[in-house]
Amino acid sequence: MIVTVARVAHPDRFVEVFRTVGMTKRREHGCRVARVYVDPDDAHRMWSVFDWDEEDYEGFLADPEIPAIARQLSLQAPPVHAVAVVELDA
């Protein structure tokens, strides 16, 4: 799992790009599932959760088309990776 947090100027625009152009590009790079959550304390902060292998994710980030897609997402700053503190079976 990969989790990122991003502050966006236009939440609706972020979701639209995430579910169209972003989905296509993520699939190309092996992402199995992606979810977006809106922070309950800030409607402009989006949490994205990906079922993605780290190697495939790194390939996605290196794709030359990603900067243009990122600009379409209305990001106010680059996404920040949330680091897991612990992983348990249940």
KERO-593706 format. One record per atom (N, C-alpha, C, O, CB): x, y negated, z. Coordinates in Angstrom, 1 decimal. Glycine has a CB too. Layout:
<tortor px="X" py="Y" pz="Z"/>
...
This chain:
<tortor px="0.8" py="1.2" pz="0.0"/>
<tortor px="0.0" py="0.0" pz="0.0"/>
<tortor px="0.9" py="-1.2" pz="0.0"/>
<tortor px="1.9" py="-1.3" pz="0.7"/>
<tortor px="-0.9" py="0.0" pz="1.2"/>
<tortor px="0.4" py="-2.2" pz="-0.7"/>
<tortor px="1.1" py="-3.5" pz="-0.8"/>
<tortor px="0.0" py="-4.5" pz="-0.4"/>
<tortor px="-1.1" py="-4.5" pz="-1.0"/>
<tortor px="1.8" py="-3.8" pz="-2.2"/>
<tortor px="0.3" py="-5.4" pz="0.5"/>
<tortor px="-0.6" py="-6.5" pz="0.9"/>
<tortor px="0.0" py="-7.8" pz="0.7"/>
<tortor px="1.1" py="-8.1" pz="1.1"/>
<tortor px="-1.1" py="-6.3" pz="2.4"/>
<tortor px="-0.7" py="-8.7" pz="0.0"/>
<tortor px="-0.2" py="-10.1" pz="-0.2"/>
<tortor px="-1.3" py="-11.1" pz="0.3"/>
<tortor px="-2.5" py="-10.8" pz="0.3"/>
<tortor px="0.2" py="-10.4" pz="-1.7"/>
<tortor px="-0.8" py="-12.2" pz="0.7"/>
<tortor px="-1.7" py="-13.3" pz="1.1"/>
<tortor px="-1.3" py="-14.5" pz="0.3"/>
<tortor px="-0.2" py="-14.9" pz="0.2"/>
<tortor px="-1.6" py="-13.6" pz="2.6"/>
<tortor px="-2.4" py="-15.2" pz="-0.3"/>
<tortor px="-2.1" py="-16.4" pz="-1.1"/>
<tortor px="-3.1" py="-17.4" pz="-0.8"/>
<tortor px="-4.3" py="-17.1" pz="-0.6"/>
<tortor px="-2.1" py="-16.0" pz="-2.6"/>
<tortor px="-2.7" py="-18.7" pz="-0.8"/>
<tortor px="-3.6" py="-19.8" pz="-0.7"/>
<tortor px="-3.9" py="-20.3" pz="-2.1"/>
<tortor px="-2.9" py="-20.5" pz="-2.9"/>
<tortor px="-3.0" py="-21.0" pz="0.2"/>
<tortor px="-5.1" py="-20.5" pz="-2.5"/>
<tortor px="-5.5" py="-20.8" pz="-3.8"/>
<tortor px="-6.4" py="-22.1" pz="-3.8"/>
<tortor px="-7.1" py="-22.4" pz="-2.9"/>
<tortor px="-6.3" py="-19.7" pz="-4.5"/>
<tortor px="-6.3" py="-22.9" pz="-4.9"/>
<tortor px="-7.0" py="-24.1" pz="-5.0"/>
<tortor px="-8.5" py="-23.8" pz="-5.4"/>
<tortor px="-9.4" py="-24.5" pz="-4.9"/>
<tortor px="-6.4" py="-25.0" pz="-6.1"/>
<tortor px="-8.7" py="-22.8" pz="-6.2"/>
<tortor px="-10.1" py="-22.5" pz="-6.7"/>
<tortor px="-10.4" py="-21.0" pz="-6.5"/>
<tortor px="-10.0" py="-20.2" pz="-7.3"/>
<tortor px="-10.2" py="-22.9" pz="-8.2"/>
<tortor px="-11.0" py="-20.6" pz="-5.4"/>
<tortor px="-11.2" py="-19.2" pz="-5.1"/>
<tortor px="-12.0" py="-18.4" pz="-6.2"/>
<tortor px="-11.6" py="-17.3" pz="-6.5"/>
<tortor px="-12.0" py="-19.1" pz="-3.8"/>
<tortor px="-13.0" py="-19.1" pz="-6.8"/>
<tortor px="-13.7" py="-18.4" pz="-7.9"/>
<tortor px="-12.8" py="-18.1" pz="-9.1"/>
<tortor px="-12.9" py="-17.1" pz="-9.7"/>
<tortor px="-14.9" py="-19.2" pz="-8.3"/>
<tortor px="-12.0" py="-19.1" pz="-9.4"/>
<tortor px="-11.1" py="-18.9" pz="-10.5"/>
<tortor px="-10.1" py="-17.8" pz="-10.2"/>
<tortor px="-9.8" py="-16.9" pz="-11.1"/>
<tortor px="-10.3" py="-20.2" pz="-10.8"/>
<tortor px="-9.6" py="-17.7" pz="-9.0"/>
<tortor px="-8.7" py="-16.7" pz="-8.6"/>
<tortor px="-9.3" py="-15.3" pz="-8.8"/>
<tortor px="-8.7" py="-14.4" pz="-9.4"/>
<tortor px="-8.3" py="-16.8" pz="-7.1"/>
<tortor px="-10.5" py="-15.1" pz="-8.3"/>
<tortor px="-11.2" py="-13.8" pz="-8.4"/>
<tortor px="-11.4" py="-13.5" pz="-9.9"/>
<tortor px="-11.3" py="-12.3" pz="-10.3"/>
<tortor px="-12.5" py="-13.9" pz="-7.7"/>
<tortor px="-11.8" py="-14.4" pz="-10.7"/>
<tortor px="-12.1" py="-14.2" pz="-12.1"/>
<tortor px="-10.8" py="-13.7" pz="-12.8"/>
<tortor px="-10.9" py="-12.7" pz="-13.5"/>
<tortor px="-12.6" py="-15.4" pz="-12.8"/>
<tortor px="-9.7" py="-14.4" pz="-12.6"/>
<tortor px="-8.5" py="-14.0" pz="-13.3"/>
<tortor px="-8.0" py="-12.6" pz="-12.7"/>
<tortor px="-7.5" py="-11.8" pz="-13.4"/>
<tortor px="-7.4" py="-15.1" pz="-13.1"/>
<tortor px="-8.1" py="-12.4" pz="-11.4"/>
<tortor px="-7.7" py="-11.2" pz="-10.7"/>
<tortor px="-8.4" py="-10.0" pz="-11.3"/>
<tortor px="-7.8" py="-8.9" pz="-11.5"/>
<tortor px="-7.9" py="-11.3" pz="-9.2"/>
<tortor px="-9.7" py="-10.2" pz="-11.6"/>
<tortor px="-10.5" py="-9.0" pz="-12.0"/>
<tortor px="-10.5" py="-8.8" pz="-13.5"/>
<tortor px="-11.1" py="-7.9" pz="-14.0"/>
<tortor px="-11.9" py="-9.2" pz="-11.6"/>
<tortor px="-9.9" py="-9.7" pz="-14.3"/>
<tortor px="-9.9" py="-9.6" pz="-15.8"/>
<tortor px="-8.4" py="-9.4" pz="-16.2"/>
<tortor px="-7.9" py="-8.3" pz="-16.3"/>
<tortor px="-10.5" py="-10.8" pz="-16.5"/>
<tortor px="-7.8" py="-10.5" pz="-16.5"/>
<tortor px="-6.4" py="-10.4" pz="-17.0"/>
<tortor px="-5.5" py="-9.7" pz="-16.0"/>
<tortor px="-4.6" py="-8.9" pz="-16.4"/>
<tortor px="-5.9" py="-11.9" pz="-17.3"/>
<tortor px="-5.6" py="-10.0" pz="-14.7"/>
<tortor px="-4.8" py="-9.4" pz="-13.7"/>
<tortor px="-5.0" py="-7.9" pz="-13.7"/>
<tortor px="-4.0" py="-7.2" pz="-13.5"/>
<tortor px="-5.1" py="-10.0" pz="-12.4"/>
<tortor px="-6.2" py="-7.5" pz="-13.7"/>
<tortor px="-6.5" py="-6.0" pz="-13.7"/>
<tortor px="-5.8" py="-5.3" pz="-14.9"/>
<tortor px="-5.2" py="-4.2" pz="-14.7"/>
<tortor px="-8.0" py="-5.8" pz="-13.7"/>
<tortor px="-5.9" py="-5.8" pz="-16.0"/>
<tortor px="-5.3" py="-5.2" pz="-17.2"/>
<tortor px="-3.8" py="-5.1" pz="-17.0"/>
<tortor px="-3.2" py="-4.0" pz="-17.3"/>
<tortor px="-5.6" py="-6.0" pz="-18.5"/>
<tortor px="-3.2" py="-6.1" pz="-16.5"/>
<tortor px="-1.7" py="-6.1" pz="-16.3"/>
<tortor px="-1.3" py="-5.2" pz="-15.2"/>
<tortor px="-0.3" py="-4.5" pz="-15.3"/>
<tortor px="-1.2" py="-7.6" pz="-16.1"/>
<tortor px="-2.1" py="-5.2" pz="-14.1"/>
<tortor px="-1.8" py="-4.2" pz="-13.0"/>
<tortor px="-1.9" py="-2.8" pz="-13.5"/>
<tortor px="-1.0" py="-2.0" pz="-13.1"/>
<tortor px="-2.7" py="-4.5" pz="-11.8"/>
<tortor px="-2.9" py="-2.5" pz="-14.3"/>
<tortor px="-3.1" py="-1.1" pz="-14.8"/>
<tortor px="-1.9" py="-0.7" pz="-15.6"/>
<tortor px="-1.4" py="0.4" pz="-15.5"/>
<tortor px="-4.3" py="-1.0" pz="-15.6"/>
<tortor px="-1.4" py="-1.6" pz="-16.4"/>
<tortor px="-0.2" py="-1.3" pz="-17.3"/>
<tortor px="1.0" py="-0.9" pz="-16.4"/>
<tortor px="1.9" py="-0.1" pz="-16.8"/>
<tortor px="0.2" py="-2.6" pz="-18.1"/>
<tortor px="1.0" py="-1.4" pz="-15.2"/>
<tortor px="2.2" py="-1.1" pz="-14.3"/>
<tortor px="1.8" py="-0.1" pz="-13.2"/>
<tortor px="2.5" py="-0.1" pz="-12.1"/>
<tortor px="2.7" py="-2.4" pz="-13.7"/>
<tortor px="0.8" py="0.7" pz="-13.4"/>
<tortor px="0.5" py="1.8" pz="-12.5"/>
<tortor px="-0.2" py="1.5" pz="-11.2"/>
<tortor px="-0.3" py="2.4" pz="-10.3"/>
<tortor px="1.8" py="2.4" pz="-12.1"/>
<tortor px="-0.8" py="0.4" pz="-11.1"/>
<tortor px="-1.7" py="0.1" pz="-9.9"/>
<tortor px="-2.9" py="0.9" pz="-10.0"/>
<tortor px="-3.6" py="1.0" pz="-11.0"/>
<tortor px="-2.0" py="-1.5" pz="-9.8"/>
<tortor px="-3.2" py="1.6" pz="-8.9"/>
<tortor px="-4.4" py="2.5" pz="-8.8"/>
<tortor px="-5.7" py="1.8" pz="-8.4"/>
<tortor px="-6.7" py="2.0" pz="-8.9"/>
<tortor px="-4.1" py="3.7" pz="-7.9"/>
<tortor px="-5.5" py="0.9" pz="-7.3"/>
<tortor px="-6.7" py="0.2" pz="-6.8"/>
<tortor px="-6.2" py="-1.1" pz="-6.3"/>
<tortor px="-5.1" py="-1.3" pz="-5.8"/>
<tortor px="-7.4" py="1.0" pz="-5.6"/>
<tortor px="-7.1" py="-2.1" pz="-6.5"/>
<tortor px="-6.8" py="-3.5" pz="-5.9"/>
<tortor px="-8.1" py="-4.0" pz="-5.3"/>
<tortor px="-9.1" py="-3.9" pz="-5.9"/>
<tortor px="-6.2" py="-4.4" pz="-7.1"/>
<tortor px="-7.9" py="-4.7" pz="-4.2"/>
<tortor px="-9.0" py="-5.3" pz="-3.5"/>
<tortor px="-8.6" py="-6.7" pz="-3.1"/>
<tortor px="-7.5" py="-7.0" pz="-2.8"/>
<tortor px="-9.5" py="-4.5" pz="-2.3"/>
<tortor px="-9.6" py="-7.6" pz="-3.1"/>
<tortor px="-9.3" py="-9.0" pz="-2.6"/>
<tortor px="-10.3" py="-9.2" pz="-1.5"/>
<tortor px="-11.5" py="-8.9" pz="-1.6"/>
<tortor px="-9.5" py="-10.0" pz="-3.8"/>
<tortor px="-9.8" py="-9.8" pz="-0.4"/>
<tortor px="-10.6" py="-10.2" pz="0.7"/>
<tortor px="-10.4" py="-11.7" pz="0.9"/>
<tortor px="-9.3" py="-12.2" pz="0.8"/>
<tortor px="-10.1" py="-9.4" pz="2.0"/>
<tortor px="-11.4" py="-12.4" pz="1.3"/>
<tortor px="-11.4" py="-13.8" pz="1.7"/>
<tortor px="-11.1" py="-13.9" pz="3.2"/>
<tortor px="-11.8" py="-13.2" pz="3.9"/>
<tortor px="-12.7" py="-14.5" pz="1.2"/>
<tortor px="-10.2" py="-14.7" pz="3.5"/>
<tortor px="-9.9" py="-14.9" pz="5.0"/>
<tortor px="-11.1" py="-15.5" pz="5.6"/>
<tortor px="-11.6" py="-16.5" pz="5.1"/>
<tortor px="-8.6" py="-15.8" pz="5.1"/>
<tortor px="-11.6" py="-14.9" pz="6.7"/>
<tortor px="-12.8" py="-15.5" pz="7.3"/>
<tortor px="-12.7" py="-16.9" pz="7.9"/>
<tortor px="-13.6" py="-17.6" pz="8.2"/>
<tortor px="-13.3" py="-14.5" pz="8.4"/>
<tortor px="-11.4" py="-17.3" pz="8.1"/>
<tortor px="-11.2" py="-18.6" pz="8.7"/>
<tortor px="-10.8" py="-19.6" pz="7.6"/>
<tortor px="-10.6" py="-20.8" pz="8.0"/>
<tortor px="-10.1" py="-18.5" pz="9.7"/>
<tortor px="-10.6" py="-19.2" pz="6.4"/>
<tortor px="-10.1" py="-20.1" pz="5.3"/>
<tortor px="-10.5" py="-19.6" pz="4.0"/>
<tortor px="-9.9" py="-18.6" pz="3.5"/>
<tortor px="-8.6" py="-20.3" pz="5.4"/>
<tortor px="-11.6" py="-20.1" pz="3.4"/>
<tortor px="-12.1" py="-19.6" pz="2.1"/>
<tortor px="-11.1" py="-19.8" pz="0.9"/>
<tortor px="-11.3" py="-19.3" pz="-0.2"/>
<tortor px="-13.4" py="-20.4" pz="1.7"/>
<tortor px="-10.0" py="-20.5" pz="1.2"/>
<tortor px="-9.0" py="-20.7" pz="0.1"/>
<tortor px="-7.8" py="-19.8" pz="0.3"/>
<tortor px="-6.8" py="-19.8" pz="-0.4"/>
<tortor px="-8.5" py="-22.1" pz="0.1"/>
<tortor px="-7.9" py="-18.9" pz="1.3"/>
<tortor px="-6.8" py="-17.9" pz="1.5"/>
<tortor px="-7.3" py="-16.5" pz="1.2"/>
<tortor px="-8.3" py="-16.0" pz="1.7"/>
<tortor px="-6.3" py="-17.9" pz="3.0"/>
<tortor px="-6.6" py="-15.9" pz="0.2"/>
<tortor px="-7.0" py="-14.6" pz="-0.3"/>
<tortor px="-6.0" py="-13.5" pz="0.1"/>
<tortor px="-4.8" py="-13.7" pz="0.0"/>
<tortor px="-7.2" py="-14.6" pz="-1.8"/>
<tortor px="-6.5" py="-12.4" pz="0.6"/>
<tortor px="-5.7" py="-11.2" pz="1.0"/>
<tortor px="-5.9" py="-10.2" pz="-0.2"/>
<tortor px="-7.1" py="-9.8" pz="-0.4"/>
<tortor px="-6.1" py="-10.6" pz="2.4"/>
<tortor px="-4.9" py="-9.8" pz="-0.8"/>
<tortor px="-4.9" py="-8.8" pz="-1.8"/>
<tortor px="-4.3" py="-7.5" pz="-1.3"/>
<tortor px="-3.2" py="-7.5" pz="-0.8"/>
<tortor px="-4.3" py="-9.3" pz="-3.2"/>
<tortor px="-5.0" py="-6.4" pz="-1.5"/>
<tortor px="-4.5" py="-5.1" pz="-1.0"/>
<tortor px="-4.4" py="-4.2" pz="-2.3"/>
<tortor px="-5.4" py="-4.0" pz="-3.0"/>
<tortor px="-5.4" py="-4.5" pz="0.1"/>
<tortor px="-3.3" py="-3.6" pz="-2.5"/>
<tortor px="-3.0" py="-2.8" pz="-3.7"/>
<tortor px="-2.6" py="-1.4" pz="-3.3"/>
<tortor px="-1.8" py="-1.2" pz="-2.4"/>
<tortor px="-1.9" py="-3.5" pz="-4.6"/>
<tortor px="-3.1" py="-0.4" pz="-4.0"/>
<tortor px="-2.6" py="1.0" pz="-3.9"/>
<tortor px="-1.6" py="1.1" pz="-5.1"/>
<tortor px="-2.0" py="1.3" pz="-6.2"/>
<tortor px="-3.8" py="2.1" pz="-4.0"/>
<tortor px="-0.3" py="0.9" pz="-4.7"/>
<tortor px="0.7" py="0.8" pz="-5.8"/>
<tortor px="2.0" py="1.2" pz="-5.2"/>
<tortor px="2.3" py="1.0" pz="-4.1"/>
<tortor px="0.8" py="-0.7" pz="-6.2"/>
<tortor px="2.7" py="2.0" pz="-6.0"/>
<tortor px="4.1" py="2.4" pz="-5.6"/>
<tortor px="5.0" py="1.2" pz="-5.8"/>
<tortor px="4.8" py="0.4" pz="-6.7"/>
<tortor px="4.6" py="3.6" pz="-6.5"/>
<tortor px="5.9" py="1.1" pz="-4.8"/>
<tortor px="6.8" py="-0.1" pz="-4.8"/>
<tortor px="7.6" py="-0.3" pz="-6.1"/>
<tortor px="7.8" py="-1.4" pz="-6.6"/>
<tortor px="7.9" py="0.1" pz="-3.6"/>
<tortor px="8.1" py="0.8" pz="-6.7"/>
<tortor px="8.8" py="0.7" pz="-8.0"/>
<tortor px="7.9" py="0.2" pz="-9.1"/>
<tortor px="8.4" py="-0.7" pz="-9.8"/>
<tortor px="9.3" py="2.1" pz="-8.4"/>
<tortor px="6.7" py="0.6" pz="-9.2"/>
<tortor px="5.8" py="0.1" pz="-10.2"/>
<tortor px="5.5" py="-1.4" pz="-9.9"/>
<tortor px="5.3" py="-2.2" pz="-10.9"/>
<tortor px="4.5" py="0.9" pz="-10.3"/>
<tortor px="5.3" py="-1.7" pz="-8.7"/>
<tortor px="5.1" py="-3.1" pz="-8.3"/>
<tortor px="6.2" py="-4.0" pz="-8.7"/>
<tortor px="6.0" py="-5.1" pz="-9.2"/>
<tortor px="4.8" py="-3.2" pz="-6.8"/>
<tortor px="7.4" py="-3.6" pz="-8.5"/>
<tortor px="8.6" py="-4.3" pz="-8.9"/>
<tortor px="8.6" py="-4.6" pz="-10.4"/>
<tortor px="9.0" py="-5.6" pz="-10.9"/>
<tortor px="9.9" py="-3.6" pz="-8.4"/>
<tortor px="8.3" py="-3.5" pz="-11.1"/>
<tortor px="8.2" py="-3.7" pz="-12.6"/>
<tortor px="7.1" py="-4.7" pz="-13.0"/>
<tortor px="7.3" py="-5.4" pz="-14.0"/>
<tortor px="7.8" py="-2.3" pz="-13.2"/>
<tortor px="6.0" py="-4.7" pz="-12.3"/>
<tortor px="5.0" py="-5.7" pz="-12.5"/>
<tortor px="5.5" py="-7.1" pz="-12.3"/>
<tortor px="5.3" py="-8.0" pz="-13.2"/>
<tortor px="3.8" py="-5.4" pz="-11.6"/>
<tortor px="6.2" py="-7.3" pz="-11.2"/>
<tortor px="6.7" py="-8.6" pz="-10.9"/>
<tortor px="7.8" py="-9.1" pz="-12.0"/>
<tortor px="7.9" py="-10.3" pz="-12.2"/>
<tortor px="7.4" py="-8.7" pz="-9.5"/>
<tortor px="8.5" py="-8.1" pz="-12.5"/>
<tortor px="9.5" py="-8.4" pz="-13.5"/>
<tortor px="8.9" py="-8.7" pz="-14.9"/>
<tortor px="9.6" py="-9.1" pz="-15.8"/>
<tortor px="10.5" py="-7.3" pz="-13.6"/>
<tortor px="7.7" py="-8.3" pz="-15.1"/>
<tortor px="7.0" py="-8.5" pz="-16.5"/>
<tortor px="7.0" py="-10.0" pz="-16.8"/>
<tortor px="6.6" py="-10.8" pz="-16.1"/>
<tortor px="5.6" py="-7.9" pz="-16.4"/>
<tortor px="7.5" py="-10.3" pz="-18.0"/>
<tortor px="7.6" py="-11.7" pz="-18.5"/>
<tortor px="6.3" py="-12.4" pz="-18.6"/>
<tortor px="6.2" py="-13.6" pz="-18.7"/>
<tortor px="8.3" py="-11.8" pz="-19.8"/>
<tortor px="5.2" py="-11.7" pz="-18.6"/>
<tortor px="3.8" py="-12.3" pz="-18.7"/>
<tortor px="3.3" py="-12.7" pz="-17.4"/>
<tortor px="2.3" py="-13.5" pz="-17.3"/>
<tortor px="2.9" py="-11.4" pz="-19.4"/>
<tortor px="3.9" py="-12.3" pz="-16.3"/>
<tortor px="3.3" py="-12.5" pz="-15.0"/>
<tortor px="3.3" py="-14.0" pz="-14.6"/>
<tortor px="2.3" py="-14.5" pz="-14.0"/>
<tortor px="4.1" py="-11.8" pz="-13.9"/>
<tortor px="4.3" py="-14.8" pz="-14.9"/>
<tortor px="4.3" py="-16.2" pz="-14.5"/>
<tortor px="3.1" py="-16.9" pz="-15.1"/>
<tortor px="2.5" py="-17.8" pz="-14.4"/>
<tortor px="5.6" py="-16.9" pz="-14.9"/>
<tortor px="2.7" py="-16.7" pz="-16.3"/>
<tortor px="1.6" py="-17.3" pz="-16.9"/>
<tortor px="0.3" py="-16.9" pz="-16.3"/>
<tortor px="-0.6" py="-17.7" pz="-16.1"/>
<tortor px="1.5" py="-17.0" pz="-18.5"/>
<tortor px="0.2" py="-15.6" pz="-16.0"/>
<tortor px="-1.0" py="-15.1" pz="-15.3"/>
<tortor px="-1.1" py="-15.7" pz="-13.9"/>
<tortor px="-2.2" py="-16.1" pz="-13.5"/>
<tortor px="-1.0" py="-13.6" pz="-15.2"/>
<tortor px="0.0" py="-15.8" pz="-13.2"/>
<tortor px="0.0" py="-16.4" pz="-11.9"/>
<tortor px="-0.4" py="-17.9" pz="-11.9"/>
<tortor px="-1.2" py="-18.3" pz="-11.0"/>
<tortor px="1.4" py="-16.4" pz="-11.3"/>
<tortor px="-0.1" py="-18.6" pz="-12.9"/>
<tortor px="-0.5" py="-20.0" pz="-13.1"/>
<tortor px="-2.1" py="-20.1" pz="-13.2"/>
<tortor px="-2.7" py="-21.0" pz="-12.7"/>
<tortor px="0.1" py="-20.7" pz="-14.3"/>
<tortor px="-2.6" py="-19.1" pz="-13.9"/>
<tortor px="-4.1" py="-19.1" pz="-14.1"/>
<tortor px="-4.8" py="-18.8" pz="-12.8"/>
<tortor px="-6.0" py="-19.2" pz="-12.6"/>
<tortor px="-4.5" py="-18.0" pz="-15.1"/>
<tortor px="-4.2" py="-18.2" pz="-11.8"/>
<tortor px="-4.8" py="-17.8" pz="-10.5"/>
<tortor px="-5.1" py="-19.0" pz="-9.6"/>
<tortor px="-5.7" py="-18.8" pz="-8.6"/>
<tortor px="-3.9" py="-16.8" pz="-9.8"/>
<tortor px="-4.6" py="-20.2" pz="-9.9"/>
<tortor px="-4.7" py="-21.4" pz="-9.1"/>
<tortor px="-4.0" py="-21.3" pz="-7.8"/>
<tortor px="-4.5" py="-21.8" pz="-6.8"/>
<tortor px="-6.2" py="-21.7" pz="-8.9"/>
<tortor px="-2.9" py="-20.6" pz="-7.8"/>
<tortor px="-2.1" py="-20.4" pz="-6.5"/>
<tortor px="-1.5" py="-21.7" pz="-6.1"/>
<tortor px="-1.0" py="-22.5" pz="-6.9"/>
<tortor px="-1.0" py="-19.4" pz="-6.7"/>
<tortor px="-1.6" py="-22.0" pz="-4.8"/>
<tortor px="-1.0" py="-23.3" pz="-4.3"/>
<tortor px="0.5" py="-23.0" pz="-3.9"/>
<tortor px="1.3" py="-24.0" pz="-3.7"/>
<tortor px="-1.8" py="-23.8" pz="-3.1"/>
<tortor px="0.9" py="-21.8" pz="-3.7"/>
<tortor px="2.2" py="-21.4" pz="-3.4"/>
<tortor px="2.3" py="-19.9" pz="-3.8"/>
<tortor px="1.3" py="-19.2" pz="-3.9"/>
<tortor px="2.6" py="-21.6" pz="-1.9"/>
<tortor px="3.5" py="-19.4" pz="-3.9"/>
<tortor px="3.7" py="-17.9" pz="-4.2"/>
<tortor px="3.0" py="-17.1" pz="-3.1"/>
<tortor px="3.1" py="-17.5" pz="-2.0"/>
<tortor px="5.1" py="-17.6" pz="-4.4"/>
<tortor px="2.5" py="-16.0" pz="-3.5"/>
<tortor px="1.9" py="-15.0" pz="-2.5"/>
<tortor px="3.0" py="-14.6" pz="-1.5"/>
<tortor px="4.2" py="-14.5" pz="-1.9"/>
<tortor px="1.3" py="-13.8" pz="-3.2"/>
<tortor px="2.6" py="-14.3" pz="-0.3"/>
<tortor px="3.5" py="-13.9" pz="0.7"/>
<tortor px="3.1" py="-12.4" pz="1.0"/>
<tortor px="1.9" py="-12.1" pz="1.1"/>
<tortor px="3.4" py="-14.7" pz="2.1"/>
<tortor px="4.1" py="-11.6" pz="1.2"/>
<tortor px="3.9" py="-10.2" pz="1.5"/>
<tortor px="3.6" py="-10.0" pz="3.0"/>
<tortor px="4.4" py="-10.4" pz="3.8"/>
<tortor px="5.0" py="-9.3" pz="1.0"/>
<tortor px="2.5" py="-9.3" pz="3.3"/>
<tortor px="2.3" py="-8.9" pz="4.7"/>
<tortor px="3.1" py="-7.6" pz="4.9"/>
<tortor px="3.0" py="-6.7" pz="4.1"/>
<tortor px="0.7" py="-8.7" pz="5.0"/>
<tortor px="3.8" py="-7.6" pz="6.0"/>
<tortor px="4.6" py="-6.4" pz="6.4"/>
<tortor px="3.9" py="-5.6" pz="7.4"/>
<tortor px="3.4" py="-6.0" pz="8.4"/>
<tortor px="6.0" py="-6.9" pz="6.9"/>
<tortor px="3.8" py="-4.3" pz="7.0"/>
<tortor px="3.2" py="-3.3" pz="8.0"/>
<tortor px="4.0" py="-3.2" pz="9.2"/>
<tortor px="5.2" py="-3.0" pz="9.1"/>
<tortor px="2.9" py="-2.0" pz="7.3"/>
<tortor px="3.4" py="-3.2" pz="10.3"/>
<tortor px="4.1" py="-3.0" pz="11.6"/>
<tortor px="4.2" py="-1.5" pz="11.9"/>
<tortor px="5.2" py="-1.0" pz="12.5"/>
<tortor px="3.4" py="-3.8" pz="12.7"/>
<tortor px="3.1" py="-0.8" pz="11.6"/>
<tortor px="3.1" py="0.7" pz="11.9"/>
<tortor px="2.2" py="1.3" pz="10.9"/>
<tortor px="1.2" py="0.7" pz="10.4"/>
<tortor px="2.6" py="0.9" pz="13.4"/>
<tortor px="2.5" py="2.6" pz="10.6"/>
<tortor px="1.6" py="3.4" pz="9.7"/>
<tortor px="1.3" py="4.7" pz="10.4"/>
<tortor px="2.2" py="5.4" pz="10.9"/>
<tortor px="2.2" py="3.7" pz="8.3"/>
<tortor px="0.0" py="5.0" pz="10.5"/>
<tortor px="-0.5" py="6.2" pz="11.3"/>
<tortor px="-1.3" py="7.0" pz="10.4"/>
<tortor px="-1.9" py="6.6" pz="9.4"/>
<tortor px="-1.3" py="5.8" pz="12.5"/>
<tortor px="-1.4" py="8.3" pz="10.7"/>
<tortor px="-2.3" py="9.2" pz="9.9"/>
<tortor px="-3.7" py="9.0" pz="10.1"/>
<tortor px="-4.5" py="9.2" pz="9.2"/>
<tortor px="-2.0" py="10.7" pz="10.2"/>
<tortor px="-4.1" py="8.5" pz="11.3"/>
<tortor px="-5.5" py="8.2" pz="11.5"/>
<tortor px="-5.6" py="7.2" pz="12.6"/>
<tortor px="-6.7" py="6.8" pz="13.0"/>
<tortor px="-6.3" py="9.5" pz="12.0"/>
